[in-house]
Amino acid sequence: MDSVDCAKRKIRAVIARSMVPEDPRHAENTLEWLLKLDPEADPSLQIAALAHDIERADEAQRVSRASFSDYDAFKAAHARKGSKILHEILNGCGIAKPIADEACRLVMLHEVGGDPRSDLLKDADSLSYFEVNMPLYFQREGWEETRRRCIWGYKRLSARMKTIVEKITYDDEVLTRLLRESIRQGPAKD
């Protein structure tokens, strides 16, 4: 088994232990979106797509939203912690340093972007939230928190990706209505 396959296998094993039911599907779906947006995505991007939310998979290491008054600060801490966890996995698999460093850098930036590669990962992650996570998030968190999270997620999308989200519908009309309302509402107060 080569080092990239080793890393992907270990990442999947960690994420499979997550208490958040959508995490394994979200990781795979983010990778799927990444490859739809960039079929030539290199190993660093692919690893980062799978691992971007790895921090959530370990309850003992998980960053608590309640510890932060600001949602963006929470998301930054989540990204930093995920990058550290990924670094350990990549070192254990013998991933070449340039690939490992780039994958960890991308995980560190997956919430905010800032360059074409991290922006691509941010878009893939956001699209997957709307496609995979939102229905289960709504079941756990209810209308208001899901609306706030949808507004935040929609706002961070590139213009091209916003058009994709605007076409999403759900089998549950309540969810579709919530998404449409969130898109119309604009920025939320954190």
Secondary structure, DSSP 8 states (H G I E B T S, - for coil): --HHHHHHHHHHHHHHT-SSTTHHHHHHHHHHHHHHH-TT--HHHHHHHHHTTGGGG-TTT---GGG-SSHHHHHHHHHHHHHHHHHHHHHHHT--HHHHHHHHHHHHHTTT--SHHHHHHHHHHHHHIIIIIHHHHHHHHHHHHHHHHHHHHHHTS-HHHHHHHHT---SSHHHHHHHHHHHHH-----
